[in-house]
Amino acid sequence: MGATDVLAGLVVPDSKSDFAWRFAILFGMMTGPLVVMLVTGSFPTLQVPGSSVILALGGIIVGFGVTFGGGCTSGQGVCGMARLSSRSLVATITFMIATAATVYVLRHVLGVY
């Protein structure tokens, strides 16, 4: 989907129409849980095995990665791979290797989670 690029374009839009569609997507993403609550009577359950500090740090690291990698994991992995982009293939393989290494180190070396 490229949500990071959608957000970046909302902060610095190219035009009024560019702002409108970006706002609509992000508004929908933020209000989705409210719609689920209205339909089902309860909010979706979300369990994240980590502290707020770890989540914030992870978000900052992902933000830098998106900037330097030229796109987010969903943009590269879903959209880029669908276009058969060699750059996206390399980026997605890199994401997956880094993810596996991080999980291994956190769980098996440091004993976290």
N, C-alpha and C positions, 0 to 999 in steps of 0.2 A: 504494500500500500504506500510505503514511503511517508509515514506519519511525521517523521522528523522534518522532512522537506516541506510538508504541508504546514507545519508549525512555523518553520523559518520564514516561509513566504507570507504567513499571516503577520508576523512581526514587521517584516519589510516587504509589503506587497508591491507588485509591479503596476497594478491598476485597481480600480474599484471592483471590476468583475473578478479579478484574481482574488481579492480579499473576500468577496462574497462566498465563493465555492469553498475556499479554505475554511472560513468561519463555519459554514454549514457542516462540513465533515467533522471538525473538531467539536462543535456543539453536539452533534450526534454521538460522538464517542463519549463525551462527558455526561450526557443525559441518558445513555443506554441503561445503566443500572436503575435509574428512576423509572423508566418504562417497565423494566422487569418487575420492580416492586409494585407498580400499579396493576400489572397483569396477574402476578402470582401472590401478592400480599406480603412478600418479604424480599429483602435485598439479596443478591447473589452472595454466596459464601466465598470468602477469599481468605486463604491461609498462606502466609508468607513466612517461611522459617528463617527470619533474620530481623535484626534490630532496624530501627529507623535510620540510624547512622550508616549502617551497611547498605541499606537501600539507597540513601542519598549519595553515598560514595559511588555505588554501582551506576547510578544515573549519570553522575558527572563523568565517569570513565566511559560510559556508552556514548555520551555527548561528544567527547573528544574523538572516540573511535569513528563515529558517524561523520564528523568533520574531516578527519584525515583519510578515512576510507572512501569518501565520496558517496555515501549512502548508508542507510541503516540495514540491519539484518533482514528485515522483511522486504525492503525495497530491492536489495541485492538477491536474496534467496528466492523470492517469489517472482517479482516482476523481471529482474535481470536474467534469471535462469530461464524464464519463459521466453525471453527474447533471444536465448542462446548466446548471451554476452559472455565472452571469454573472461573479461574483467570481473564480472559477477560470479563466475564459476570459481575463480581464484579467491575472491573475497569470501564466498560462502565456505569453501574448504578451509580457509584460514579461520573463520569464525568457529567452525565446528571443532577444529583442532584445539584452538584456544579454550573453548568451552570444556572440552573433555579434560584438558590439562588442568584447568582451574578446579573442576569438580574433583579430580583425583587428588590434587594437592590439598584442597580444603578438607575433604573427607578422610583420606587415607594417610596423609602426611601430618596435617595439623589436627585432625580429629574434630573438626568443626562440623556441626549438623550431623 
